[in-house]
Amino acid sequence: MSNNYTEKLEFDRQHIWHPYTSMSTPLPSYLVKSAQGVYINLASGESLIDGMSSWWSVLHGYNHPTLNDALTSQISQVSHVMFGGLTHDPAIKLAQTLIDITPNGLDRIFFSDSGSVSVEVAIKMALQYWQSQEKAGKHKLMTVRNGYHGDTFAAMSVCDPVTGMHQIFDNVLMKSIFAPAPQTAIDETWHEQELETLNTLFKNHHHEVAAFIIEPIVQGTGGMRFYHPQYLKALRALCDQYDVLLIADEIATGLGRTGKLFACEWAEISPDIMCLGKTLTGGYLTLAATLCRSDIATTISEGEASCFMHGPTYMANPLACSVANASIDLLLKQDWQMVVGKISEQLSQELLPLKVIDKVANTRVLGSIGVVETTHVVNVAQIQKRFVELGVWIRPFGKLIYIMPPLIIKPEEISKLVNAIKTVLTEPECFNG
Ligand SMILES: Cc1ncc(COP(=O)(O)O)c(C=O)c1O
């Protein structure tokens, strides 16, 4: 390794913010040279099997020829144009596809540049929808505890108040109404009683609530919890009964991860507004979409502002839309359910049994997502170092070691991920306390 390598990492440490870490005593970062298929290649020479899909975004692996081709051919056409007054084929094709494959009734699309922004857009849509009907009193948001919807301000106001660290921004965040987190797990017998508080909250607050936002079936960053579809069904019914819009945040779950194309399908419901992001471009570029029902778009458009008040500079970027089209085509033209099913089966066979290990509180699998909940908080720097030594890229947080590998992963590579988890679970220095 050259000096240059050390200098680069030192410059990075001194000058560049990384997510959720201190600038004074940052967690270490590893320098990436390239990535190919399911492997991330470090400048220091190690090749790591990616268990994280770069935070739920990579679907078909890195450096995929089809996705590369889509981008290079789009570059020679047009890389970017403003979306105000102009449109283009990649955006039109992507909108057509999303309307076809998402749950029924969602046929108006707003493209934006990240998951958090798509949540801001969804929230603004809901607020403007009620304002346009002169029901401005419906201006609050309802959600569940343990949720995560992004790091921008409206999104933060519907994240779990504790893990989302609301207290730091308490004086600026919108005050949302929080229901308890869904309790019954997806594989448990449904308990109707868990709806009691939710029913009461709807009854008491519906007149002031614009929308209920929720991650369908999988609560991701707020705990990697898989909850019962009956909860989502009941929530849909309550939203209908009390005239509250239902926003489904499918940013992490959309496009196959849970074993359904969209997690709402587990409960056979359609939300009124849906957010997509992350794997929309197969992990190549940042792009998000907020879809809504046509009557919501019409109501907003016929209201006081006569338009929807949002317009990001890179809205519907042609490169991002073209790689999204290629990635979705690639997904749909394979038997993706079988692929996810096989990953799921192997994770169930190999990861679920880790439950007997001392440091493990729980293990669970849904689709291509595998979770080991530990009894102690992980020591991120140490556990990360050990994972790199073991040839895998897994980034745990809190008491959660989880994987959701790219769909192209091979059985022996899944085994290597699980074995690495098994190894660190027996190493006390990988955990705090
Ligand atoms: C469910 C959910 N919503 C929203 C977001 C925010 O997306 P982004 O990081 O692209 O802003 C995330 C990111 O982890 C997420 O998991």
The ligand as an SDF file (V2000), in Angstrom:
LIG
                    3D

 16 16  0  0  0  0  0  0  0  0999 V2000
  -37.9740    3.4850    4.6180 C   0  0  0  0  0  0  0  0  0  0  0  0
  -37.0430    4.5980    4.2510 C   0  0  0  0  0  0  0  0  0  0  0  0
  -37.5480    5.7900    3.9090 N   0  0  0  0  0  0  0  0  0  0  0  0
  -36.7440    6.8150    3.5500 C   0  0  0  0  0  0  0  0  0  0  0  0
  -35.3740    6.6880    3.5320 C   0  0  0  0  0  0  0  0  0  0  0  0
  -34.5000    7.8450    3.1420 C   0  0  0  0  0  0  0  0  0  0  0  0
  -33.9570    7.6460    1.8730 O   0  0  0  0  0  0  0  0  0  0  0  0
  -32.6480    8.4590    1.4230 P   0  0  0  0  0  0  0  0  0  0  0  0
  -31.5300    7.9760    2.2840 O   0  0  0  0  0  0  0  0  0  0  0  0
  -32.4960    8.1020   -0.0260 O   0  0  0  0  0  0  0  0  0  0  0  0
  -32.9360    9.9020    1.6080 O   0  0  0  0  0  0  0  0  0  0  0  0
  -34.8100    5.4630    3.8950 C   0  0  0  0  0  0  0  0  0  0  0  0
  -33.3410    5.2910    3.9250 C   0  0  0  0  0  0  0  0  0  0  0  0
  -32.7890    4.4470    4.5740 O   0  0  0  0  0  0  0  0  0  0  0  0
  -35.6640    4.3850    4.2690 C   0  0  0  0  0  0  0  0  0  0  0  0
  -35.1740    3.1870    4.6320 O   0  0  0  0  0  0  0  0  0  0  0  0
  1  2  1  0
  2  3  1  0
  2 15  2  0
  3  4  2  0
  4  5  1  0
  5  6  1  0
  5 12  2  0
  6  7  1  0
  7  8  1  0
  8  9  2  0
  8 10  1  0
  8 11  1  0
 12 13  1  0
 12 15  1  0
 13 14  2  0
 15 16  1  0
M  END
$$$$
